[in-house]
Amino acid sequence: MQTINIPVPSDVKGLIFDMDGTILDSMPLHHDGYNHALARYGIHYPRDIFESRGGIPTRDTMSIIQEDYGIVNFDIERALEDKKAFVERNLERTQMIEPVFEIIKDYHGKLPMAIGTGSNRRVVNELFERFSLGQYIEHVVTATEVTQYKPHPETFLKCAELIGVRPVDCAVFEDGKPGIQAAKAAGMKVVDVTKYL
């Protein structure tokens, strides 16, 4: 089996990671969760559109879907609950993305690290427990703690503040376009992990 090496910029003082699609291979599960929730409306949410919106919180994405498809009588609260319940019931489908996890293990205790994710705190807590991420990463900023989401830089700026590193001295590991835009807007170095996986 070939080892995949993802480069870490040498001149950084802190590392920030997106979670879904970067540390954890959870994007297929989230995509299936959307389609499960939207099935009652006869909607199939295409994978490419889903991926282009990676990092945007579920509530905002559901609102966009409602507009895109002109769904009448859309019960967003039920759709959100249906998606969340589907994801929580199927968390065992989530796998660690090993090349990224290797970076986390290699830099543990060497550089401060944080996770900046568009997921909500409850799901993050469950995944942290399942994968024992807390032993490596202490600081996490979720959609629950911010008012503006990726591609806005607030998530990553809060991460930098929590780890005590200037944004310009941080590297962000991301897989989604909104997250990459957010990291650049924050003035941080960006590693697009999709180029290596």
N, C-alpha and C positions, 0 to 999 in steps of 0.2 A: 504494500500500500504506500502510495506516494505521500510524503509530508508536504503540507501546504504552509508556506511561510508568508505571513502578512507583515509588511514592513511597519515599524514603529519609528516615527520621526525622532532623530537623535537629540534634537535641541529642545525637547519639551520637558515640562516639570509636573504635568498632570495629565491623566488619561480619563476620557469620558466616553461611555459606551451607550449607544441605543440598545434596547433590549430585544424587541420582537424583530426577527430577521437578521440580527447582528450577533447577539449572544445566544439566543434561542431560536431554533427553527420552528417558530410558532405561526408564521404567516399563513401557511396552508390551513391551519386550524381556524384562524380568524376569518379567512376568506369563506370557509365552509360555514362558519357561524353567521356571517352576513346572509349567505344564501338560505340557510335554515330559517332565519328570521323574516326574510323577504318572500319566502315561498307562498305564504298566504295571500300575497298580492300578485302572484304570477310573475315575479321579477327574478331574473338570473343576473347576478352582478358579475360582469366579466373580470377575469383575473388581471388583465393588463390595467384596467381602470383602477381596480383595488390597489394594485402595487404602486400606481402613480400617486396614490393618496396615503401612502405609508407614513405613520407618525401623526396623522391627524386623528384626534379623539373620535370615538365611536359616535357620540351624539352629533357632532358636527358632520361626520360622514353620512349618517342617516338623514340628516336634514338636506344635504346635497343630493343624495339619492332620491329623496322625495321630490325635490325640484326637477332633477334630471328626467325622471320618469313620469312626472305629473301625477303622482299617486294621490287619489282622492280618498278621504277618510282614513288617512295614515295615522295609526296609533303609535307614535314614536316611543312612548314609554313601554308599551308592550314589545315593540321591536327590539328595543334596548335590552329588556329583560330576557327575551327569547335568545338573543345573541349571547348575552353574558352567561345564561344557564347552559347553553350548548357548549361554550368554551370551557366552563368550569367542569362539566360532565366529561369532557374529553381531554383534560390536561395531560393525561398519560401519553397522548400522541406527540407531545412536545419533546424535542431532543436538544441537547446542548450542541452548539456549533463549535466543534473541537479546536480549530485553528484560532478562533477568537478567545476561547476559554484558556488556551495555552498562554496567550498574551497576559490575560488576567492573572494566571498563576505565576508566570515569570516575573511580573512587575509588582506582585503583592509584597508590601513592605519596602519597596524601592521607590515607587512614585505613588502619590495619592490618586485615588480613583473614585469615580462616581458613575451612576447610571442616570441617563436622562431619557424618559420614555413617555409616549403618548398613552400608555395604558393607565388604568385607574389603580389606586393604591391597593385595593383588595386583591386584584389579580396578581399584582406584583408581589404582595406578601406571600401568596400561595406558591408562586413560582420560586421565590427566594427560599422558602422552606423546602420545597421539593428538590431543588438543585444545590442547596447549602451555599448559596451565593453570598450570604452574610458573612461567612468566614473570610471572604476576600474583599468585598466591597461594602463599606459602611454607609456611604451617602447615596441617596436615591431621590430624584425629583420626578414625580409622576404628573399626569394630567390633573390630579386632584389638587396639586400645590401651585398651579400656575393659572393665570387668567388669559394668557395668549399662547397659542399652541404653534408647533412647527408648521410653517417655515419661519415664524417669528423666533428670535433667538432667546426668549426668556428662559426656556427650559435649560439650555446649556449655560447661560449666564448664571443662573442659580446654582448649577452644579459647580462652576468655577468658584463661586463665592463659598460654597460649602467645603470645598477642598482647599481653599485658601491660595489659589493660584490665579494669576492674571489670565484673562481670556487668551491673550496673544501667546501665552506659554502652554496652552492646552492643545491636545490632539483629540479629535472626536472620531470615533469609529461608527460608521453609519452604513445602512443599506438603502434607505429611502430618499427620494429626491427632496421632499420637504425638510427632512432632517439635515441633508447636506447643505441646503440653502440656509437653514437656521444656523448651522455651525459657521458657515462663511460669513453670515451677517453678524455673528458674535465676534468675528475677527480671529477665529481659531483655525488651526490646521485640520484638514479633513482627510481621513482614510476611508475611501469607498470600498467596503469589504466585498462588494459584488464582483470586483475586478479579480479577486483571488479565490473565490469559492466556486 
